Amino acid sequence: MDRRSLIKNAGIAGVLAAGVAPAVHAQAAVRWRLAASFPKSLDTIFGSAEMFAKTVKALSGGKFEVSVHAAGELMPAFGVVDGLQNGTIDMALTAPYYFTGKDSIFAFGCAVPFGLTARQMDAWMQHGNGRKLMDAFYAKYNIKSRSAGNTGTQMGGWYRKEIKSVADFKGLKMRMGGGLFGEAMQKLGVVPQNMPAGDVYQALEKGTLDAVEFVGPYDDEKLGFNKVAPYYYYPGWWEGGAELEFFINTKAYAALTPEFKAIVDAATEVAARDMTSKYDALNPVALKKLVAAKTQLKPFPKDFMDAGFKASMAVFAEHEAKSPEFKKIHQDMRAFQRDQLLWERFSEFRYNSFMTTVKI
């Protein structure tokens, strides 16, 4: 049995128990550098890169090592795509929608307004056309992609003042992750600000920002947003399930032996599953802590949700009119989403709706 079959049939635990195959022992040592767009303090997201590196080293018996670097160590948080293109780094851990300034299509690799949930995104990428379509696009940037994990449906962010209607967003200076969401919010009068997570607290505290959206309770509490903005809104309709991605330099990947390629592929699967499950485990506990600390948890007004949907659909239509490639990917995603929503009416949604009404 070759190493790829071993990984597929035995799973990670089986591979680690069985030890390292002789073929891997015979490989020349490989050293890669991975740059993240996030600080080390975010153990959920940054932890995916650490889990990846740990798994690669274990599966290769130490013959393949990946050094992991936080935002700012090797390059700025938003410099990783350029680093991959010029070969400065071998891998990156990032949110693809940070790079919509290069091309709006990047957003589909992470999250778009009123888009897919975590499970839907995983299904589209793995068993729909998602990964194939995105990697064909990423090839222009010397990149191939793998999931690094998903945050799940995000919160709607922290606000210094209460939001009572869509009118309260006019002139609001808000940090947002990037992508098509910013364009939709601009139609509602928001002034979008794109900045790394580590810079947000001070800006919010000083009033340079009026609001910030990041991820959800666990990360938001670690970043301390509740200390400077009391109102916490939901849901984050712009990120129904934000996928973080491992971007891999295509030439670096192509240079690997088949065994090492299989190890990289397996290690990304381990890291992605770890991140998503970590968010699901930690967010409920963090939310209870935030509410206990006097955070004011509020749903978005319906007029804002309706206006957000209308603005988002207008943004998609504008991009489709300019880019056939954008249209192809967007329409493929929406067709997949329609089937997912139909099925979930009879499965996840119905079940969860009932479970929230009973005492367990």
Phi, psi and chi 1 to 4 in degrees:
 res  aa     phi    psi   chi1   chi2   chi3   chi4
   1 MET       -  126.7 -178.5 -177.3  -70.1      -
   2 ASP   -77.8  171.7   67.6   22.8      -      -
   3 ARG   -65.6  -37.6 -172.7  160.8 -173.9   79.8
   4 ARG   -63.5  -40.1  -76.4  170.1  -68.9  178.2
   5 SER   -66.5  -36.6  -62.6      -      -      -
   6 LEU   -60.4  -47.1  177.8   64.5      -      -
   7 ILE   -62.3  -43.9  -69.4  171.0      -      -
   8 LYS   -65.1  -42.4  179.5  178.5  178.9 -178.9
   9 ASN   -89.0  -32.2  -64.5  -39.4      -      -
  10 ALA   -96.0  -20.5      -      -      -      -
  11 GLY    79.2  171.9      -      -      -      -
  12 ILE   -63.5  -43.5  -62.6  -57.2      -      -
  13 ALA   -60.6  -41.0      -      -      -      -
  14 GLY   -65.6  -38.9      -      -      -      -
  15 VAL   -63.9  -45.6  172.3      -      -      -
  16 LEU   -63.9  -37.8  -65.8  174.9      -      -
  17 ALA   -69.7  -34.1      -      -      -      -
  18 ALA   -77.0  -18.8      -      -      -      -
  19 GLY    90.7 -175.7      -      -      -      -
  20 VAL   -92.6  131.9 -178.6      -      -      -
  21 ALA   -65.4  147.6      -      -      -      -
  22 PRO   -54.4  -32.6  -26.4   35.1      -      -
  23 ALA   -61.3  -37.2      -      -      -      -
  24 VAL   -71.8  -39.2  172.6      -      -      -
  25 HIS   -56.0  -31.4  -81.9  -54.2      -      -
  26 ALA   -81.6  -10.8      -      -      -      -
  27 GLN   -73.3  148.9  -54.3  -59.0  -38.3      -
  28 ALA   -69.3  146.4      -      -      -      -
  29 ALA   -63.9  142.6      -      -      -      -
  30 VAL  -123.0  135.7  173.4      -      -      -
  31 ARG  -127.2  121.0  -60.4  -69.1 -179.1  -93.2
  32 TRP  -114.2  157.6  -86.0   12.6      -      -
  33 ARG  -118.1  132.2  -64.0 -160.1  -58.9  175.3
  34 LEU  -119.4  124.9 -176.1  157.7      -      -
  35 ALA  -108.0  132.0      -      -      -      -
  36 ALA  -101.9  157.1      -      -      -      -
  37 SER   -94.7   15.1  -66.3      -      -      -
  38 PHE  -133.8  156.1  -50.7   97.7      -      -
  39 PRO   -78.3  159.8   29.1  -35.9      -      -
  40 LYS   -63.8  -25.5  -68.8 -179.3  179.3  179.2
  41 SER   -63.0  -22.7   59.2      -      -      -
  42 LEU   -86.8   83.0  -66.1  176.0      -      -
  43 ASP   -68.4  -15.1   58.6  -55.6      -      -
  44 THR   -72.9  -59.5   42.9      -      -      -
  45 ILE   -74.8  -54.9  -63.3  179.4      -      -
  46 PHE   -60.9  -31.4 -170.8   80.0      -      -
  47 GLY   -61.6  -24.5      -      -      -      -
  48 SER   -64.5  -40.2 -178.3      -      -      -
  49 ALA   -65.6  -40.0      -      -      -      -
  50 GLU   -65.4  -41.2  -66.0  177.3  -44.0      -
  51 MET   -65.0  -39.8  176.3   61.6   74.6      -
  52 PHE   -59.1  -50.0  169.3   78.2      -      -
  53 ALA   -62.6  -40.9      -      -      -      -
  54 LYS   -62.2  -42.3  176.0 -177.5  175.7 -178.6
  55 THR   -70.2  -41.3  -53.3      -      -      -
  56 VAL   -59.5  -45.2  165.2      -      -      -
  57 LYS   -64.0  -42.3 -175.5  174.9 -178.9  178.6
  58 ALA   -65.9  -44.5      -      -      -      -
  59 LEU   -69.2  -26.5  -70.0  175.3      -      -
  60 SER   -97.8    2.9   66.5      -      -      -
  61 GLY    63.2   30.2      -      -      -      -
  62 GLY    84.0    2.5      -      -      -      -
  63 LYS   -80.3  -18.4  -61.8  -71.7  -75.9 -175.7
  64 PHE  -128.0  114.9 -170.6  165.6      -      -
  65 GLU  -124.4  143.9  -68.0 -167.3   63.7      -
  66 VAL  -124.1  118.8 -179.9      -      -      -
  67 SER   -86.9  133.6   62.4      -      -      -
  68 VAL  -109.5  130.5  177.8      -      -      -
  69 HIS  -126.7  130.6  -56.0  -89.2      -      -
  70 ALA   -73.1  166.0      -      -      -      -
  71 ALA   -54.5  132.2      -      -      -      -
  72 GLY    94.5  -16.7      -      -      -      -
  73 GLU   -75.0  -50.8  -70.5 -176.7    5.1      -
  74 LEU  -101.0  -31.0  -64.6 -179.3      -      -
  75 MET  -165.7  164.0   59.7 -165.1   61.3      -
  76 PRO   -60.8  159.9  -21.8   33.4      -      -
  77 ALA   -53.9  -39.1      -      -      -      -
  78 PHE   -97.7   18.2  -58.4  149.2      -      -
  79 GLY  -102.6    5.1      -      -      -      -
  80 VAL   -72.5  -32.0  -62.7      -      -      -
  81 VAL   -66.7  -41.7  166.3      -      -      -
  82 ASP   -62.3  -38.6  -68.3  -22.1      -      -
  83 GLY   -63.2  -36.6      -      -      -      -
  84 LEU   -71.3  -39.6  -74.3  162.6      -      -
  85 GLN   -63.6  -40.6  -81.2 -170.1  -82.0      -
  86 ASN   -92.8    3.0   61.7   35.4      -      -
  87 GLY    79.2   13.9      -      -      -      -
  88 THR   -66.7  -34.1  -56.5      -      -      -
  89 ILE  -128.2  162.8   53.6  174.9      -      -
  90 ASP   -97.1  -28.2  -55.6  -72.9      -      -
  91 MET  -145.7  162.1  -78.0 -172.9   72.4      -
  92 ALA  -142.0  152.7      -      -      -      -
  93 LEU  -117.0  118.8  167.5   61.8      -      -
  94 THR  -156.5  176.9 -167.5      -      -      -
  95 ALA  -105.2  111.9      -      -      -      -
  96 PRO   -52.5  -31.6  -30.3   37.8      -      -
  97 TYR   -70.5   -6.1   64.1   12.1      -      -
  98 TYR   -63.1  -17.4  -72.8  160.5      -      -
  99 PHE  -113.0   24.2  -52.5   99.0      -      -
 100 THR   -68.5  -12.8   50.9      -      -      -
 101 GLY   -65.5  -26.6      -      -      -      -
 102 LYS   -80.4  -44.3  -65.2  178.9 -179.6  -67.7
 103 ASP  -165.5  132.9 -166.6  -52.5      -      -
 104 SER   -63.7  -19.6  -65.4      -      -      -
 105 ILE   -62.9  -25.9  -68.6  173.0      -      -
 106 PHE   -52.4  -31.2  -89.4  100.7      -      -
 107 ALA   -59.3  -33.0      -      -      -      -
 108 PHE   -67.0  -17.4  -68.6  107.6      -      -
 109 GLY   -79.6   -7.3      -      -      -      -
 110 CYS  -127.6  -73.7 -177.7      -      -      -
 111 ALA  -164.2  145.5      -      -      -      -
 112 VAL  -128.5  157.4  -62.6      -      -      -
 113 PRO   -55.1  133.9  -26.8   36.2      -      -
 114 PHE    54.9   40.7  -61.2   97.8      -      -
 115 GLY   -97.3 -150.2      -      -      -      -
 116 LEU   -81.8  149.9  -56.8  172.9      -      -
 117 THR   -79.6  176.9   63.8      -      -      -
 118 ALA   -59.4  -48.1      -      -      -      -
 119 ARG   -67.9  -38.5  -76.0 -175.4   59.7  175.2
 120 GLN   -64.7  -40.6  -68.1  167.7   -1.3      -
 121 MET   -64.1  -43.4 -176.1   71.4  160.6      -
 122 ASP   -61.3  -42.2 -164.0   37.7      -      -
 123 ALA   -66.1  -42.6      -      -      -      -
 124 TRP   -63.9  -42.7 -177.3   54.5      -      -
 125 MET   -68.8  -43.9  -75.2  -69.4 -173.0      -
 126 GLN   -85.1  -38.7  -64.5  -65.7  102.1      -
 127 HIS  -126.3   -0.6  -62.1  -72.1      -      -
 128 GLY  -103.8 -150.7      -      -      -      -
 129 ASN   -97.8    1.8  -65.7  -39.1      -      -
 130 GLY   -54.6  -55.9      -      -      -      -
 131 ARG   -64.8  -39.8 -174.1   70.0   63.6 -159.7
 132 LYS   -62.5  -45.8  178.4  176.6   67.1  175.5
 133 LEU   -66.6  -43.2  -70.5  168.7      -      -
 134 MET   -70.4  -39.5  -69.0  -49.4  -62.3      -
 135 ASP   -68.1  -31.1  -86.5   -1.7      -      -
 136 ALA   -64.1  -37.5      -      -      -      -
 137 PHE   -71.6  -46.3  165.2   72.8      -      -
 138 TYR   -62.9  -23.7  -68.5  142.3      -      -
 139 ALA   -57.1  -26.7      -      -      -      -
 140 LYS   -64.5  -20.3  -55.0  171.2 -171.3  176.2
 141 TYR  -111.0   15.3  -61.8   87.4      -      -
 142 ASN    63.9   37.9 -165.0   29.9      -      -
 143 ILE  -129.0  141.0  -69.0  170.4      -      -
 144 LYS  -121.0  156.5   67.5 -172.4  -70.0   92.1
 145 SER  -123.2  155.3   66.6      -      -      -
 146 ARG  -144.7  147.9  -65.3  -72.9 -175.0  -88.3
 147 SER   -65.6  140.2  174.1      -      -      -
 148 ALA  -108.4    0.8      -      -      -      -
 149 GLY   125.7  168.5      -      -      -      -
 150 ASN  -132.9  139.4 -160.6  -60.6      -      -
 151 THR   -76.5  -16.1   66.6      -      -      -
 152 GLY    78.5 -178.3      -      -      -      -
 153 THR   -62.2  129.1  -58.7      -      -      -
 154 GLN   -92.2  166.7  -64.2 -166.9    4.2      -
 155 MET   -80.2  166.2  -65.4  -68.0  -76.0      -
 156 GLY   -88.3    0.0      -      -      -      -
 157 GLY   104.5  178.0      -      -      -      -
 158 TRP  -109.7  137.7  -61.6   86.1      -      -
 159 TYR  -132.5  137.4  -60.7   78.3      -      -
 160 ARG   -71.5  -27.1  -70.5  164.2   56.5   89.6
 161 LYS  -127.2  154.5  -64.0 -179.7 -180.0  179.7
 162 GLU   -66.3  141.6 -172.5  174.3    2.3      -
 163 ILE  -103.8  114.6  -58.6  -63.4      -      -
 164 LYS  -105.5  -23.5  -63.6  179.9  179.8  179.0
 165 SER  -159.6  175.1   75.3      -      -      -
 166 VAL   -62.1  -25.3   68.3      -      -      -
 167 ALA   -63.8  -25.5      -      -      -      -
 168 ASP   -72.0   -8.7  -68.1  -35.8      -      -
 169 PHE   -88.0  -11.7  -78.0   88.3      -      -
 170 LYS   -67.0  121.7 -171.2  172.1 -179.1   61.5
 171 GLY    80.6    1.6      -      -      -      -
 172 LEU   -69.6  125.8 -167.5   81.1      -      -
 173 LYS   -89.6  113.5  -62.1 -172.3  -64.7  -66.6
 174 MET  -131.1  129.8 -176.9  175.1 -177.7      -
 175 ARG   -77.9  130.3 -177.7  -84.9  177.6 -170.0
 176 MET  -140.4  156.0   50.3 -167.4   67.9      -
 177 GLY   -64.0  -24.5      -      -      -      -
 178 GLY   121.7 -175.8      -      -      -      -
 179 GLY    87.1 -161.0      -      -      -      -
 180 LEU   -69.5  -22.4  -54.9  176.2      -      -
 181 PHE   -55.9  -42.4  163.9   46.8      -      -
 182 GLY   -60.4  -39.7      -      -      -      -
 183 GLU   -67.3  -39.0  -64.1  178.4   41.1      -
 184 ALA   -66.2  -41.9      -      -      -      -
 185 MET   -67.8  -33.1  -69.4  -67.8  -91.4      -
 186 GLN   -61.4  -35.3  -79.6 -177.5  -64.8      -
 187 LYS   -65.2  -21.7  -70.7 -177.4  179.4  -66.4
 188 LEU   -95.1    4.9  -57.1 -179.7      -      -
 189 GLY    96.5    0.0      -      -      -      -
 190 VAL   -74.3  145.5  173.0      -      -      -
 191 VAL  -102.7   96.8 -177.9      -      -      -
 192 PRO   -71.2  142.2   24.5  -31.0      -      -
 193 GLN  -126.1  125.8  -50.7  -71.9  -44.8      -
 194 ASN  -108.4  112.8 -167.9    8.7      -      -
 195 MET  -147.4  152.9   63.7  177.4   68.5      -
 196 PRO   -59.1  150.9  -22.8   33.4      -      -
 197 ALA   -56.8  -36.7      -      -      -      -
 198 GLY   -66.7  -15.2      -      -      -      -
 199 ASP   -97.7   -5.5  -62.0  -18.9      -      -
 200 VAL   -76.3  -42.9  172.7      -      -      -
 201 TYR   -53.8  -49.5 -179.0   94.2      -      -
 202 GLN   -63.4  -39.9 -169.2  173.9   25.4      -
 203 ALA   -65.6  -38.4      -      -      -      -
 204 LEU   -69.3  -40.3 -161.8   60.1      -      -
 205 GLU   -63.7  -39.7 -175.7  178.6   36.8      -
 206 LYS   -80.9  -11.9  -70.2 -178.4  175.9 -179.8
 207 GLY    88.7    4.1      -      -      -      -
 208 THR   -62.8  -31.3  -52.1      -      -      -
 209 LEU  -113.4  146.6  -74.1  176.7      -      -
 210 ASP   -97.1  -22.5  -59.3  -50.1      -      -
 211 ALA  -158.5  161.0      -      -      -      -
 212 VAL  -148.0  137.5   55.8      -      -      -
 213 GLU  -116.8  138.0   66.0   81.9   31.1      -
 214 PHE  -130.2  -86.9 -172.9   60.5      -      -
 215 VAL  -130.6  -81.3  176.2      -      -      -
 216 GLY  -164.2 -171.8      -      -      -      -
 217 PRO   -52.9  -46.3  -28.6   36.3      -      -
 218 TYR   -64.9  -52.1 -177.6   71.7      -      -
 219 ASP   -66.6  -41.2  -73.6  -16.0      -      -
 220 ASP   -63.3  -39.0  -68.0   -2.3      -      -
 221 GLU   -65.5  -42.2 -175.8 -166.0   22.7      -
 222 LYS   -60.8  -34.8  -72.1  177.4   74.4   70.4
 223 LEU   -82.1   -8.6  -67.7  168.0      -      -
 224 GLY    77.3   19.6      -      -      -      -
 225 PHE   -61.8  -31.1  -63.5  147.6      -      -
 226 ASN   -64.3  -18.3   59.4  -54.6      -      -
 227 LYS   -79.0  -19.0  -62.0  174.6 -176.5  177.1
 228 VAL  -123.9   -2.9  -73.3      -      -      -
 229 ALA  -147.3  110.3      -      -      -      -
 230 PRO   -78.8  -19.6   29.0  -35.4      -      -
 231 TYR   -98.8  125.4  -61.0   99.5      -      -
 232 TYR  -120.9  112.7 -161.2   24.0      -      -
 233 TYR  -104.3  159.6  -78.9   85.2      -      -
 234 TYR  -149.9  158.1   63.2   90.6      -      -
 235 PRO   -90.9  166.8   35.8  -35.8      -      -
 236 GLY   -84.0   86.0      -      -      -      -
 237 TRP   -65.0  -13.8   46.6  -99.3      -      -
 238 TRP   -82.5  -12.6   42.8   88.6      -      -
 239 GLU  -140.7   76.2  -65.5 -179.2   87.4      -
 240 GLY   -64.0  -22.3      -      -      -      -
 241 GLY  -173.0   93.5      -      -      -      -
 242 ALA   -83.8  118.2      -      -      -      -
 243 GLU   -90.7  126.1  177.2  157.7  -60.0      -
 244 LEU   -87.6  148.5  -72.0  -54.8      -      -
 245 GLU  -125.0  145.4  -67.4  -84.4   75.6      -
 246 PHE   -88.5  117.0  -72.5  119.1      -      -
 247 PHE   -95.7  129.5  -79.1  171.0      -      -
 248 ILE  -119.8  132.1  -53.9  171.1      -      -
 249 ASN   -61.6  121.9  177.2  -71.1      -      -
 250 THR   -62.4  -35.2   52.6      -      -      -
 251 LYS   -71.0  -38.0  -68.4 -179.6 -179.6  177.7
 252 ALA   -64.8  -40.7      -      -      -      -
 253 TYR   -67.3  -43.0 -175.5   83.5      -      -
 254 ALA   -63.5  -27.7      -      -      -      -
 255 ALA   -77.0  -12.4      -      -      -      -
 256 LEU   -73.2  153.7  -64.3  175.3      -      -
 257 THR   -70.7  161.7   62.8      -      -      -
 258 PRO   -55.5  -37.1  -28.2   36.7      -      -
 259 GLU   -65.1  -43.8  -69.8   78.2   15.3      -
 260 PHE   -70.9  -32.9  -80.4  174.7      -      -
 261 LYS   -61.7  -43.2  -73.3  177.8 -179.0  175.8
 262 ALA   -62.9  -36.4      -      -      -      -
 263 ILE   -66.6  -44.0  -74.5  173.5      -      -
 264 VAL   -59.8  -46.4  167.1      -      -      -
 265 ASP   -62.0  -44.0  -65.9  -16.1      -      -
 266 ALA   -67.0  -40.1      -      -      -      -
 267 ALA   -67.2  -33.7      -      -      -      -
 268 THR   -66.3  -36.8   59.2      -      -      -
 269 GLU   -63.2  -42.6  -65.4  -80.1   -8.8      -
 270 VAL   -62.5  -46.8  172.1      -      -      -
 271 ALA   -65.0  -41.5      -      -      -      -
 272 ALA   -64.5  -45.1      -      -      -      -
 273 ARG   -63.5  -38.4 -176.8  177.0  178.6   85.5
 274 ASP   -63.8  -44.6 -176.8   68.2      -      -
 275 MET   -62.3  -49.6 -178.4 -159.7  -71.2      -
 276 THR   -62.0  -45.1  -56.1      -      -      -
 277 SER   -68.3  -31.2   59.5      -      -      -
 278 LYS   -65.1  -43.8 -171.2  179.3  -68.4 -178.0
 279 TYR   -60.4  -45.0  -89.6  118.2      -      -
 280 ASP   -63.6  -33.3  -74.8  -18.4      -      -
 281 ALA   -77.5  -37.4      -      -      -      -
 282 LEU   -91.7  -29.3  -63.7  175.2      -      -
 283 ASN   -62.1  -43.0  -84.7  -29.5      -      -
 284 PRO   -61.0  -40.8  -23.0   34.5      -      -
 285 VAL   -64.4  -44.3  177.7      -      -      -
 286 ALA   -65.6  -37.2      -      -      -      -
 287 LEU   -63.7  -41.5 -176.5   60.5      -      -
 288 LYS   -62.9  -38.1  -71.8 -169.5  -72.8 -173.8
 289 LYS   -66.1  -40.6  -71.2  171.8   64.6  177.8
 290 LEU   -64.7  -43.2  -72.2  167.7      -      -
 291 VAL   -65.3  -39.2  171.4      -      -      -
 292 ALA   -63.7  -26.3      -      -      -      -
 293 ALA   -90.2   18.6      -      -      -      -
 294 LYS    78.9   17.6  -50.3  -58.5 -177.4 -175.2
 295 THR   -64.5  136.4  -69.1      -      -      -
 296 GLN   -95.7  103.1  -62.2 -168.3   49.5      -
 297 LEU   -88.8  122.5 -171.8   63.5      -      -
 298 LYS  -140.8  144.2  -66.4  178.1  176.1  -69.8
 299 PRO   -78.9  150.4   30.2  -35.3      -      -
 300 PHE   -63.6  142.7  -83.0  131.2      -      -
 301 PRO   -59.1  146.2  -20.5   31.8      -      -
 302 LYS   -61.7  -34.0 -172.7  177.0 -172.9  -57.9
 303 ASP   -65.8  -28.4   72.8  -30.1      -      -
 304 PHE   -72.9  -42.2  174.2   60.4      -      -
 305 MET   -61.0  -45.5  -64.8  -69.6  -69.6      -
 306 ASP   -63.7  -43.2  -69.0  -21.4      -      -
 307 ALA   -67.1  -37.0      -      -      -      -
 308 GLY   -63.6  -41.0      -      -      -      -
 309 PHE   -64.4  -46.2 -175.6   82.9      -      -
 310 LYS   -61.8  -44.7 -177.7  178.1  179.8 -179.3
 311 ALA   -64.2  -39.9      -      -      -      -
 312 SER   -65.2  -43.3  -62.6      -      -      -
 313 MET   -63.5  -34.0  -64.6  -54.7  111.0      -
 314 ALA   -66.7  -39.5      -      -      -      -
 315 VAL   -63.6  -45.4  167.5      -      -      -
 316 PHE   -60.0  -42.7  -71.7  121.0      -      -
 317 ALA   -62.7  -39.5      -      -      -      -
 318 GLU   -63.8  -42.7  -70.3  165.3    5.2      -
 319 HIS   -71.8  -36.3  -76.9  -75.2      -      -
 320 GLU   -61.4  -36.7  -75.3 -166.2   -7.8      -
 321 ALA   -67.7  -24.3      -      -      -      -
 322 LYS   -96.5  -25.2  -66.4 -176.3  -68.5 -173.2
 323 SER  -137.1  111.1  169.0      -      -      -
 324 PRO   -60.1  -34.4  -24.8   35.4      -      -
 325 GLU   -67.4  -42.9 -173.1  176.7   16.2      -
 326 PHE   -58.2  -47.5 -177.9  101.3      -      -
 327 LYS   -60.2  -43.2 -177.9  175.8 -178.2  178.0
 328 LYS   -60.4  -46.6  177.9 -178.8  179.0 -179.9
 329 ILE   -69.7  -43.5  -64.2  173.0      -      -
 330 HIS   -62.8  -45.4 -179.3 -132.2      -      -
 331 GLN   -66.4  -35.6  -68.8  -61.6  -38.8      -
 332 ASP   -64.4  -44.4 -173.0  -87.8      -      -
 333 MET   -62.3  -44.2 -173.7 -154.1   76.9      -
 334 ARG   -66.6  -37.3  -67.3  -60.9 -177.7 -168.3
 335 ALA   -62.8  -42.5      -      -      -      -
 336 PHE   -64.2  -42.3 -166.1   88.6      -      -
 337 GLN   -62.9  -40.5 -175.7 -178.3   35.3      -
 338 ARG   -58.9  -43.1  -75.9 -168.0  -70.8  -87.9
 339 ASP   -67.0  -39.0  -77.5  -14.4      -      -
 340 GLN   -62.8  -44.4  -69.0  -69.4  -61.4      -
 341 LEU   -65.7  -37.6  -68.8  171.7      -      -
 342 LEU   -60.5  -48.2  175.2   63.7      -      -
 343 TRP   -64.3  -41.9  162.5 -126.0      -      -
 344 GLU   -69.8  -20.2  -71.6 -178.0    9.9      -
 345 ARG   -58.6  -31.0  -75.0  173.6   55.1 -168.0
 346 PHE  -103.1   -3.4  -52.3  102.8      -      -
 347 SER  -127.0  -97.1   56.0      -      -      -
 348 GLU   -56.7  -48.8  -58.2  -72.7  -25.8      -
 349 PHE   -63.5  -47.1  176.2   76.2      -      -
 350 ARG   -64.7  -42.8 -168.3   68.1  174.1  175.3
 351 TYR   -65.3  -50.1  175.6   74.3      -      -
 352 ASN   -65.2  -36.5  -76.0  -28.9      -      -
 353 SER   -60.0  -41.7  -65.0      -      -      -
 354 PHE   -67.8  -45.3  172.8   79.1      -      -
 355 MET   -61.7  -27.6  -69.5  -57.1  -65.8      -
 356 THR   -75.5   -8.4   60.2      -      -      -
 357 THR  -100.9   -6.2   68.4      -      -      -
 358 VAL  -114.2  159.3  -62.9      -      -      -
 359 LYS   -94.0  126.2 -174.5  175.7 -179.2  179.2
 360 ILE  -125.2      -   54.7  175.6      -      -
